[in-house]
């Protein structure tokens, strides 16, 4: 995601950032949805071994396609550099050994990155974004573990668990499409209204876990999938837009938006690892207790 943000910052004006974020997010969520559905179909028809083999084949195909695209882009770049390069024999002779040049580059780059991070985290808004990312982790855990909890608590079949997992990114894709349409229709004036909508939808992210917490254990698989889709729809803009926009805004002068975003997510993922370990420990003790705690955490975090 930070690499995608770097591309957006280089090729889009600041007024178009939300459009690019929503467009790339839609592609990501659609891919996640189809992956879950492929797992659901192949696990029923081929079993778990066939599912793993199918995913491996798909991953290899995607890797080959991306490799071909990167090779084509590299050839074009090298061709343009070949025609635009100007050789200076004196400067080439006076160059330092390659190892020292590489060492100097690494030291200079690390020093610049450190200064950039100190500048970024000297702003109070950056710490507010850090708090936002930490609060998002229970919502991410909701999407990651709902299928597992459905299997443990609601006795759902493994194929339906994969479908429930796919309903969450499907809801996210629909939410991003709505955000994209909203921004395209309203234009630059929509930025403030978009953030109001994000804050309002976050209330829905707090309601869905409470519904699951107080619902009977006899919920059908369709209802669980629908609630997972609603949760994804309500939380996706909160996940994608504010953090990315702030990193791009703070890094617009130095071109460090991707670096700042990576630093923010590294803090969020560190907290996520602690949360997931805690949920795993609770799940080993009591499945119901782990489910209740995760629903409570998600509701409080959304609020």
Secondary structure, DSSP 4 states (H G I P E B T S, - for coil): -HHHHHHHHHHS-GGGHHHHHHHHHHHHHHHHHHHHHHHHHHHHHTHHHHHHHHHHHHHHHHHHHHHHHHHHHHHHHHHHHHHH----HHHHHTPPPHHHHHHHHHHHHHHHHHHHHHHHHTSHHHHHHHHHHHHHHHHHHHHHHHHHHHHHHS---HHHHHHHHHHHHHHHHHHHHHHHHHHHHHGGGHHHHHHHHHHHHHHHHHHHHHHHHHS-TT--HHHHHHHHHHHHHHHHHHHHHHHHHHHHHHTTTTT-HHHHHHHHHHHHHHHHHHHHHHHHHHHHH-HHHHHHHHHHHHHHHH-
